[in-house]
């Protein structure tokens, strides 16, 4: 089994070798630019890993893995426009560096470039894999829209939130693993189980991210602790707090959320104190563990050698025991 960090490095090297037409420059330069910003390349590396787990040749899986990475960065390019974000991994976002119209059109062609890469899978798997890719892509768009809808709603419930993060975050992990497994020679049952493993793990990972945003060490977390609180983002912790709070606590929480003049540090401190009084971190920890357990149940049912399952268990443990 190849190490995950080696697969991530292979993806990074392969992304660097991707070439796009020189003209029109404002259409193609932003694609090379956003891909050059980097990232962990986790999603495409998982596709290669799944192929390797089932005894396939990772060279056969490289183009679809790159397709997943190009698709992922396309969604980031458009997400940054929707969020009006000035920075992506410390660098200017595409719409800031060029303009919004360039970001939209470059993103459009980037999606098509992703499909061109995905079309390089073997013919006998093409229709099946394109179906998975299509369903994954639609899921991500649905998740993004639901997340935006949440911004205007005050009645979001936990079940809806879990479904949103499944679509927005987890389906790409599941889809990448399923595509890699099929290219590696897995049957559809095992490919589906591996996809389930990825989805459940993705949900657990996002729940952990919610927890770390409030309770993580800022030195290790790598981003501003309390960012979700400052922006009133509907996370598991906030939704659970709104569900549990009553009387004066509910009134205070609503007042904090509605008050736009709060100093950020004071707001984070006040909301965190309410979370602590309601015990929402424990609820979030428990929910995270539920989905981690579901991931391991799916993994146990896959027809793979025990050492390959252990590789996936170690990967999952490494993903979940983190501070950034």
Helices and strands as residue ranges (DSSP letters): H 4-17, H 25-36, H 42-53, H 58-83, E 87-88, E 91-92, H 94-97, H 100-118, H 123-151, H 158-165, I 166-170, H 171-183, H 188-215, H 218-221, H 227-230, H 236-244, H 247-258, H 264-278, H 280-300, H 306-320
